[in-house]
């Protein structure tokens, strides 16, 4: 018997208004998601137990810091019962571990510095992400997901073991760093494996709507590679949503 979990993530831009959380819960139910990663929550570390049984866990930084974007993971009551532990590694990296019927699942949600960020800062982030990944128990199914600010393109020469040919655009420096990380940690980048229409791949538009690309990604441990599909949903009221 197959066991299926639906996981997604999105950019909510802010959760400072309580009504936004209700809106996100509605979207999670609409797409039948068990677990939903959130970006730009703008809240500090903590958890919120919601009356309907859902749980929101948050990681961020204090008001004395400039970067208060924050990460969050919203889960339904079934996933909440399976939650074993979670850890706010940093304002850019969050880890949550779940017990499943087959084996444990570790989700690492992250937000990579932008392409124009100083290279040393990006390398420091990837070093911390690499350390977080290698500390995960080997028997866990591992998913790394989030806004990687990484353009991968469709040319997978030399990276056939990491990605497919269904990316879009041209690879940028963040794409190279993300590809190197996945290669060293035996991860497969799911969004490049499945053929979809461009509208189901794009997760970023330029302010003037003249440029589009895919910078949000979901990667999974190669030894499991149990993804059934990965595609973007652009019809939500909370920004682009990537679902696996």
C-alpha positions as CSV (number, residue, x, y, z in Angstrom):
1,X,0.0,0.0,0.0
2,X,1.4,3.4,-1.0
3,X,1.5,6.2,1.5
4,X,1.2,9.8,0.2
5,X,1.9,13.2,1.7
6,X,1.2,16.4,0.0
7,X,3.7,19.2,0.7
8,X,3.9,22.8,-0.6
9,X,5.4,26.1,0.2
10,X,4.6,29.7,-0.6
11,X,5.6,33.3,-0.1
12,X,3.0,34.9,2.2
13,X,4.8,38.3,2.2
14,X,3.5,38.9,5.8
15,X,1.5,37.2,8.6
16,X,1.3,40.4,10.7
17,X,-2.5,40.4,10.0
18,X,-4.2,37.5,11.6
19,X,-6.7,37.2,8.8
20,X,-3.9,36.2,6.5
21,X,-3.4,33.0,8.4
22,X,-7.0,32.1,7.8
23,X,-6.5,32.7,4.1
24,X,-3.4,30.5,4.0
25,X,-5.3,27.7,5.9
26,X,-8.0,28.0,3.2
27,X,-5.5,27.6,0.4
28,X,-3.8,24.6,2.2
29,X,-7.2,22.9,2.4
30,X,-8.1,23.7,-1.2
31,X,-4.9,22.1,-2.4
32,X,-5.2,19.2,0.1
33,X,-1.8,19.8,1.6
34,X,-0.6,18.1,4.7
35,X,2.3,20.4,5.3
36,X,2.9,24.0,3.9
37,X,6.1,25.9,4.3
38,X,5.8,29.7,4.5
39,X,8.2,32.4,3.6
40,X,8.3,36.1,4.8
41,X,6.1,35.5,7.9
42,X,7.8,38.4,9.7
43,X,7.2,36.7,13.0
44,X,9.8,35.6,15.6
45,X,10.4,32.0,16.9
46,X,7.5,30.2,18.4
47,X,4.4,28.1,17.6
48,X,0.7,28.7,17.3
49,X,-1.8,26.0,18.1
50,X,-4.9,26.8,16.0
51,X,-8.4,26.0,17.2
52,X,-9.1,23.7,14.3
53,X,-6.2,21.4,15.2
54,X,-3.6,22.9,12.8
55,X,-0.2,24.0,14.0
56,X,2.1,26.8,12.8
57,X,5.7,26.7,13.8
58,X,7.8,29.8,13.2
59,X,11.4,30.9,13.1
60,X,12.6,34.5,12.7
61,X,14.7,37.1,14.5
62,X,14.1,39.9,16.9
63,X,13.0,43.4,16.2
64,X,16.5,44.7,16.6
65,X,17.6,43.0,13.4
66,X,17.0,44.3,9.9
67,X,16.2,40.9,8.3
68,X,12.8,39.8,9.9
69,X,11.5,37.9,7.0
70,X,11.1,34.6,8.9
71,X,10.1,31.1,8.0
72,X,7.1,29.1,9.0
73,X,5.6,25.6,8.6
74,X,1.9,25.1,8.8
75,X,0.6,21.6,9.2
76,X,-2.8,20.0,9.5
77,X,-3.8,18.1,12.6
78,X,-2.7,14.7,11.2
79,X,0.8,16.1,10.4
80,X,0.8,17.8,13.8
81,X,0.4,14.4,15.5
82,X,3.3,13.1,13.6
83,X,5.6,16.0,14.4
84,X,8.6,14.7,16.4
85,X,10.7,17.8,16.7
86,X,11.5,21.1,15.0
87,X,14.4,23.6,15.2
88,X,14.8,27.2,14.0
89,X,18.4,26.7,12.7
90,X,18.6,30.4,11.7
91,X,16.4,33.1,10.2
92,X,17.0,31.5,6.8
93,X,16.9,27.8,7.7
94,X,14.2,25.8,9.6
95,X,14.0,22.0,10.3
96,X,11.0,19.9,11.1
97,X,11.0,16.1,11.6
98,X,7.9,13.9,11.3
99,X,7.2,10.3,12.0
100,X,5.5,8.4,9.1
101,X,4.2,4.9,8.5
102,X,7.3,4.0,6.4
103,X,10.2,6.0,7.9
104,X,10.8,9.4,9.4
105,X,10.6,12.5,7.3
106,X,12.9,15.6,7.8
107,X,11.9,18.8,6.0
108,X,14.4,21.6,5.7
109,X,12.9,24.9,4.6
110,X,15.2,27.7,3.6
111,X,15.5,31.1,2.0
112,X,18.8,31.6,0.1
113,X,20.3,35.1,-0.1
114,X,19.5,36.8,-3.4
115,X,21.8,36.6,-6.4
116,X,23.2,40.1,-5.8
117,X,24.2,39.3,-2.2
118,X,27.9,39.2,-1.4
119,X,29.4,35.9,-2.4
120,X,30.9,35.3,1.0
121,X,27.5,35.6,2.6
122,X,26.0,33.1,0.2
123,X,28.8,30.7,0.7
124,X,28.3,31.0,4.5
125,X,24.6,30.2,4.1
126,X,25.3,27.1,2.0
127,X,27.9,25.9,4.4
128,X,25.3,26.1,7.2
129,X,22.7,24.4,5.0
130,X,25.2,21.7,4.2
131,X,26.0,21.1,7.9
132,X,22.2,21.0,8.6
133,X,21.7,18.4,5.9
134,X,24.6,16.2,6.8
135,X,23.4,16.1,10.4
136,X,20.0,14.5,9.4
137,X,19.7,10.9,10.3
138,X,20.6,8.8,7.2
139,X,17.4,6.7,7.4
140,X,15.1,9.7,7.1
141,X,13.5,10.8,3.9
142,X,14.8,14.3,3.5
143,X,13.2,17.2,1.6
144,X,15.0,20.6,1.1
145,X,12.6,23.2,-0.1
146,X,12.1,26.9,-0.3
147,X,13.1,30.1,-2.1
148,X,16.5,29.2,-3.3
149,X,16.8,32.3,-5.6
150,X,18.3,29.7,-7.9
151,X,17.8,29.7,-11.7
152,X,18.7,26.2,-13.0
153,X,17.8,26.2,-16.7
154,X,17.3,23.1,-18.8
155,X,20.9,22.2,-19.5
156,X,21.8,19.5,-17.0
157,X,25.2,18.5,-18.6
158,X,27.3,17.2,-15.7
159,X,24.4,17.3,-13.4
160,X,22.3,14.5,-14.8
161,X,22.3,12.8,-11.4
162,X,20.9,16.0,-9.7
163,X,18.4,17.5,-12.1
164,X,16.3,16.8,-15.2
165,X,15.9,18.9,-18.3
166,X,12.7,20.6,-17.5
167,X,14.0,23.7,-15.8
168,X,13.6,27.2,-17.4
169,X,15.8,30.2,-18.0
170,X,19.6,30.1,-17.6
171,X,21.6,29.0,-14.6
172,X,22.8,31.7,-12.3
173,X,25.4,31.7,-9.5
174,X,22.8,30.6,-7.0
175,X,21.8,27.8,-9.4
176,X,25.4,26.6,-9.5
177,X,25.7,26.7,-5.7
178,X,22.4,24.9,-5.3
179,X,23.4,22.3,-7.9
180,X,26.7,21.7,-6.1
181,X,24.9,21.3,-2.8
182,X,22.5,18.7,-4.2
183,X,25.3,16.8,-5.8
184,X,27.3,16.7,-2.6
185,X,24.3,15.7,-0.5
186,X,22.7,13.2,-3.0
187,X,19.6,15.2,-3.6
188,X,17.3,15.3,-6.7
189,X,15.8,18.6,-7.7
190,X,12.1,17.7,-8.3
191,X,10.9,20.7,-10.3
192,X,13.3,19.9,-13.1
193,X,12.3,16.3,-13.5
194,X,8.6,16.6,-14.4
195,X,7.5,18.0,-17.8
196,X,4.9,20.8,-17.3
197,X,3.7,23.9,-19.1
198,X,5.7,27.0,-18.4
199,X,3.0,28.5,-16.3
200,X,3.3,25.5,-13.9
201,X,7.1,26.0,-13.6
202,X,7.3,29.8,-13.1
203,X,7.5,31.1,-9.6
204,X,8.9,34.6,-10.1
205,X,7.9,37.5,-12.2
206,X,9.8,40.8,-12.6
207,X,8.0,43.9,-11.3
208,X,7.1,44.9,-14.9
209,X,6.0,41.4,-15.8
210,X,8.5,41.1,-18.7
211,X,10.7,38.4,-17.2
212,X,9.7,35.1,-15.6
213,X,11.7,32.4,-14.0
214,X,11.7,29.6,-11.5
215,X,13.6,30.3,-8.3
216,X,11.7,28.1,-5.8
217,X,12.6,24.5,-5.6
218,X,12.0,21.1,-3.8
219,X,14.7,18.6,-3.6
220,X,14.6,15.1,-2.1
221,X,17.0,12.4,-1.1
222,X,18.1,10.5,-4.2
223,X,18.0,7.1,-2.5
224,X,14.2,7.6,-1.9
225,X,13.2,9.8,-4.9
226,X,9.6,9.2,-4.1
227,X,8.2,12.4,-5.5
228,X,5.1,11.9,-7.6
229,X,5.0,15.4,-9.1
230,X,6.2,19.0,-8.5
231,X,4.5,22.0,-10.0
232,X,3.6,25.6,-9.3
233,X,0.2,26.9,-8.5
234,X,-0.3,30.6,-9.5
235,X,-4.0,30.9,-8.8
236,X,-3.6,31.4,-5.1
237,X,-4.3,34.7,-3.2
238,X,-1.0,34.4,-1.3
239,X,1.6,34.6,-4.0
240,X,3.1,31.7,-5.9
241,X,2.8,28.2,-4.4
242,X,5.0,25.2,-5.2
243,X,3.4,21.8,-4.5
244,X,4.9,18.3,-4.4
